[in-house]
Amino acid sequence: MSNPQSILREHNLQALKRFGQNFVINPAVFDKVIAALPEDARVLEIGPGLGALTRRLLDSQKLDCVNEIDRGLIEILSRQFPGLKIIQGDFLEQDSRQLSQNNFNCVVGNLPFYITTDILLKIIRELPQVETAILGVQWEFAQRAAAATGSSLALFLQAAGDVTLLGKTDRKSFYPAPEVDAGWLLYRRAPKVRDLAVFEILTRGLFWGKRKNIGNTIRKNPHFAMHEVSKDWASTDLSSLAEITALRPDALNWELVYKLFCTLYPAEATK
């Protein structure tokens, strides 16, 4: 895997930008991934590419199956790893019920940067058997996701589990080299909210107007009016939360948002 360019050329293939293909050429990058795997991990690898991490996962006896969109790479993988269970197609288009019939409880992958959020949210929303995800993502995204505040994603992830950074990977560790550095994100499912789907409606809506204070956002945001569960939030009495409603969204932390959530959605506090 030190020279994926020659492997691709040998099979008359090339790295495809539309699939976000940037192959890891520094094997040390995967050391932190393998070290972070839970003892009982059964892994679904997203985007195995040419199989560098796949081999490590097989050696660790933790690999359950892989999901690859590129038919040319699937042919290489099938020859390299006879008997490997390969799910062909776009991960985001896979039927989650069918995916769940496999035996994985952990997702690992060096992800295309442009769909990182969608993949992470699908794992959280639709694959409840996944207890751990270890994902290679754009470094700036990794920092935002692991932050205590600053974005709707960070606040939602704190409600859904625990997120930590495993470190930064220089862009020179990939072929072709992306325009930005990467980072490895570790997500452990540990929900702190009963109704996570409703909490996501709130966190998304709070950042509708970053310069607006929370009080104005709750009263005027059309996002809340679109959902049955949140359509009456605009008329909720928030006078007891003046210290929260006066803030802008980027000043919110998890504790403040959860306090606001329990006031807007009393069912959360009473279940």
N, C-alpha and C positions, 0 to 999 in steps of 0.2 A: 504493500500500500504506500510505499515511499514514492512511487511514481504512477499515480492513477492515470496520468496522461497517456502513458504507453499502453496501459491495459485497455483504456477506452479505444485508442487507435487500433490496437490488435483486433478488437471486435467491431471496428468501423462505427464507433459511437463517439459522442462528445458530451461534455457537461451541458445540460440544458437549463438555460436561464429561466424558462417558464416554469420549471419544477423547483427552482431555487437550489440547484445542485452545487454544493461546495464541499468537496470531499476532504476529510481530515487526513493530513499527511504526516502529522506528528503523533506517533503512537502513545506518547506520554500523556496526551490529552485524555485518553480513556482511563488512565489509572484512577483519576478522581471519581469517574463514573462507576467503575467496578467497586471501588472502596465504599461508595455511598449506598450500594444496593443493600436492602434489608436481607437478613439471613434467609427468610422464607420467600424471597422474591421469585415470581414467575413472570417473565418479561415479555411484553409486546414491544418490539422495536419498530419505530416509525421511520421509514426512509433509510433502510440499511445500506443503500448505495452499492458499493463494491464489496462490502462484507467485512471491513476491518473491525468494527465494533462487534459485529455478529459473531466473529470467531472468538473474541474474548468472552462474549456472553455464553457461547456454547461450551467453552473451556471451563467456565464457572458453573456449568450445569444449571443455569438459571433462565435460559431462553425458552419461551413457550412458542412464539410465532413472530413473524415479521409482516409488515405492511409496506408494499412498494408499488408506486404508480407507474414506473418506467418499465415497459415490457423488455427492453434490451437488457436492463440490469437484472431483471428477473431471470432471464436466461443464464446470465453469468452466475447468479446466486444458486440457481438450481444445479448447475454443473459443479460448483465449488462445494456445495453442502447438500449432498443427496439426502433426501428425507426431510429437509427443512420445510416447515409449514409456512407457505407464503400466501398472504391475502393480497390479491392484486387490486389496484385501484386507488383512488383518492381517499385518504383517511376521512376527510370531512364529509364525503358522500357515502361512507359505509353505514349500513344499517346498524345502529347501536345494539339492537337486540340480538342480531346475528353475531356481531363482534363479541358480545358478552357470553356467547356459548363456548368461547375458548376459555382457557384455564389461567389467563394472566391476571395478576393483581398489581402489576407495576408497568409503567410505560416509560420507555427510554427512546430518545431520538435527537439527532442533530437536525433541527427543524429549518425549513425555509423561513427566512426572517419575515417575509411579508404576510404570512398567515399564522404567525405564532400565537396571537391572541385567540383566534378562532379555534385552534387546536387545543390550547389549554382550557378554554371554556367548554369545549365539547367533552373533554375528559372529566371535568368537574360536574357538569350538568347531566351527562348521559351515561357515564360509565362508573356507577357507584362502587363497583368491585375494585376499582383502582385505588389503592391506598397510598401509592407513592408514584411520583413522576420526576424523572431526571432529564432535563431538556436543554439542549444547546440552542441559544437564542442570541439575538443582537444584544451587545453589552448594555446599551442604553435602556433597552427593554427590561433586561434583567435587573438593573438598578431601580427602575420604576416599580417593577413588580414586587421587589423585596423591601421597598420603602415603607415607612410607617404612615405616610400620608402623601398627598400631592396628586393623586389620580383616583378615578373611580375603580380602576382595576386593582390597585393596591389595597383599597378598603374592602373590596369584594373578596380578594384572596385571603385577607386576614380573617374574614368571616367564615371562609370555606376550609381553612387549614393553616399550616405553618409553612412559610416560604423563606428559604435561605439561599445565599449565593455560595457556589462551590469554587468560584474563581473565574478569572478572566483568561481568554484564549486569544492570542495575537492573530490577526488576520493572515499572517504569513504561515500559519499552521494549516491552511486550507489550499486546495486546488479546485478551481481557480480561486485566487484570493478575493474575498469580498471587499467592499469598500470600507467596511467598518469591522471593529473587533467583535468577538463573541464572548459569551459568558455561559456558564452552566448553572441552571436554576434547579433547586431541589424543592419539590412540593410534597408535603405530607398531609393527607386528608385528616382534618380534625375540626369538624364543623362546630362553630360557636353559636350558630343561629338555627332555629328550627325551620323557619320558612326562608330558605336561601334564595328561592326564585323571587320572592317579594323584596327581599333585601337588595337583590341586584337591581330591581326597578328603581329603588331609592338611590343607590349609589350612582347609577347611570344618570338619573335625573338631576342629581345635585350638581353635576358638572356641566349642566346645560348652558349656564352663563357664568363663566369663571370670575367675571368682575362683579356679579350680583351677589348680594348677601343671601344667606340661606332662607331667610324669611321671604324675600321677594321671589326666590326660586320656587319655593313650595307653593306660593300663591299663584304664580303666573306661568309655570312651566307646562307647556302643552303635552310633554311626555307623560306626565302623571294622568292627565285627562284621558289618555288613550287606553288605560288599563282599568278594568272593573274594580280591582282591589285598591287602586290608588286615586280613583276619580274624585273622591271627596276630601282628599288630603288638603286641598286649597282652603277649605273652610274649618280645618282643625284649629282649636285654640292652642297656640304655642306660647302663650304669654309667660308660662313658667320656665321657658327655655330661652329666655332673652339672651343669655350669654352664648348660646349656640346660633340662634337665628341672626345675630349681628355679624357673624363671621362669614368670610368667603370660603368656598369649598376647599381650596388648597391649604387652609388652616385647620381642617378637620382631622381628628385622629379616630381610631376605632372606637374608643369609649364614648366620644361625643356622638358619633353617628349611631351607635347602638342605642343610646339614650333617646335620640330623636326618633329612631325607628320604633321603639316600644311605645312612644306617644302617638305616632301616626298610625301604628298598626297594633292595637292593644292585644290582639290575638297572640302575638309573639310572647308577651309577658304572662299570659294567662294559661297557655297550653301546658 
